Amino acid sequence: MINILSQTIEQISKEKGIDPQIIYRALEEAMVVAARKFFKTNEDLQASYDPETGTIEVFAVREIVEEVDNPDTQMSLEEALEIDETFEINDLIEIPKDTTEFGRIAAQAAKQIIVQKVREAERKIIYEEFSDQVGVVVNGIVRRYEGRDVILDIGRTEALLPVREQSRNEHYAQGDRMRCIISEVDPESKGPQIILSRTSPELLIKLFETEIPEIYDKTVLIMGAVREGGERAKVAVHSREDGLDPVGACVGMRGSRIGSIIRELKGEKIDIIRYSPDILEYAVSALNPARISKVLITDSENKIMDVIVPQEQLSLAIGRKGQNVRLASKLIGWEINIRNEDEGKEEIAEEEEAIQLPEGHHPTTSLDSVDENLAELLAEADIVSVEAIAESEVDQLLESEGVDEESAQQLQEEASTFLQRLQTNDEAEAPATDTPPDTRAETPEEPSQEDSSEDSVEDAEGEPAEDKNEGK
């Protein structure tokens, strides 16, 4: 019949998911420590557990030698032969120790060793199980506080929600249920190994995937997400189907889909933004709900832009403590400088004055498809006039950010049409502007002496020649 000790080991093994052999070794090591404390000896003590009988034997191991130097670890051949005639030099002999009189201190030490070894084995199993689950959402129940950190029961083990990963507007009570994301698994931690987060953007993305079918099946893609946990978040979405509105899909009927996510995050504000590959459009969307007048790229290499807003929209664009512009900047990956409209107009005027067009050339904004933003991008490639667009190679136009091959060809065609129209208009207006209205325009360039003297008389008398002829 299986004894009580074997039953206890089997129960621990099943509850903790630990190999029984680990518990056997822990038990043997514990008995050796207890024996060493009890016997106060320097002998080489070892222990052996028999799971069939549930008994533990402790014994001292000695090596058989011809001449004994250390009686704690060695035995002479003569002594060994008295025990068993088959022993030879270099054999090892096990001398049993009586463990029936182990005291309370020795038993307590043995218990501590067993608990420690079982805990180490359990931590190793937990690490192996959860190390590949970083980024997975788990359901947890608040169990207790340790300082300002929260300990949650996630089923298999306990996990830590540190104060740095807690949302600012959330308060947790014992028994509260919540969803968290596994942000880290620490094999060396003395406390819970699994670190959870309620502020990670990954948690927001996972909640979107859970609540919104179009995101789960990849019909709508999340192109970026940023958060300041408990206060505000921005999520950029893009639809892979032309007829599907990605923002509407995320909001749901009367806000039903986004509403469930906001409730899970305890009222955190979430801005859903339509993603655009055009960085200027993307910046305008990212700064919602502020109304933007103009976006100017000041340094494309270092990704710096100026955003011009009306004076009454300035505080909305910046947000409370700079939160709106800070999140927008993180989302699009550009540094954003917010300026009011008056400052922007002065700078634009200065920039326009700085661009000197060749005589007779027309600014690129003369074309219908070129706005001020595109004009600035073209200017960075040294293309500042319609004439320059018409004369440029397609490759040179492609150097401008936001200009692809199709739009480059379209720009060249539009520039050529514009210049041809100007030339046609000039030719049509030439007779009316270059030819004088009287008949003298047809006379030779060098007038005759008679005509010259007549003109001189007319000038002298102050009367037109036509009047003199009528008098005659």
Secondary structure, DSSP 8 states (H G I E B T S, - for coil): ---HHHHHHHHHHHHHT--HHHHHHHHHHHHHHHHHHHH---SEEEEEEETTTTEEEEEEEEEEESS-S-TTTEEEHHHHHHH-TT--TT-EEEEEE--TT--HHHHHHHHHHHHHHHHHHHHHHHHHHHTT-TT-EEEEEEEEEETTEEEEE-SSSEEEE-GGGS-TT----TT-EEEEEEEEE-TT-SS-SEEEESS-HHHHHHHHHHH-HHHHTTSEEEEEEEEETTTEEEEEEEESSTT--HHHHHH-GGGHHHHHHHHHTTT-EEEEEE--SSHHHHHHHHTTTS---EEEEEETTTTEEEEEE-GGGHHHHH-GGGHHHHHHHHHHTSEEEEEEHHHHHHHHHHHHHH----TT--BGGGSTT--HHHHHHHHHTT--BHHHHHHS-HHHHHTSTT--HHHHHHHHHHHHHHHHHHHHHHHHHHHHHHS-SSGGGGS-SS--HHHHHHHHHHHHHT--HHHHHHH-
